[in-house]
Amino acid sequence: MRKVASVILTLSIITVLLFAVSELPEFGSEKSPAHNYVSKTYLEETMHETGALNIVTGIILDYRAFDTFIEATVMFAGAMVVLLLLRKEGEDCEQHNS
């Protein structure tokens, strides 16, 4: 039953992600986030706002540090869920009987 539920959940997530991707602007479009003010601001203001000597270091350590921490937390939580879903049914019983 758990495997059926995990397959249904996985297919649901895939469906939602496919619908979300279909709404993205086409590659090279003027509506693409790469063409908005953020990249211009990063290039012009990073060294002044962060005090870093390197633009890439300033972006990664100052602007993106919290985002990277959250991404690592999500990856860890996902790995734990996968391990819980894919463990064998009899593992709990064997450990308690020992």
Phi, psi and omega in degrees: 000323180293324179292321178296317179296320180291325177293317179296317178297317179297315179296324178295317180295318178299318179298314180297317180295322178295320176295321179294318180293327180293341180270355180290150177292155180293156180299128180086001181291151177293338179277358181295140179301337179293341183257013180264191187289342186297313181296321178296317179296317178302314183291324185271328190249352187300310184295325179287315184287325185262335184079007180283152179274347183232133182297316182298315179298318178298318180293312184292315186274334182255308183281323190253002186297313181295320178298318179294321177298316179294320178298319178295322178295318178295318178298318179296315179297319178297319179295320179294321179295317178298316178298320179293321181286328186263001178291156181287151183296324186271002184295321181295318182294319181294322182289323181284332181281340182287000000 
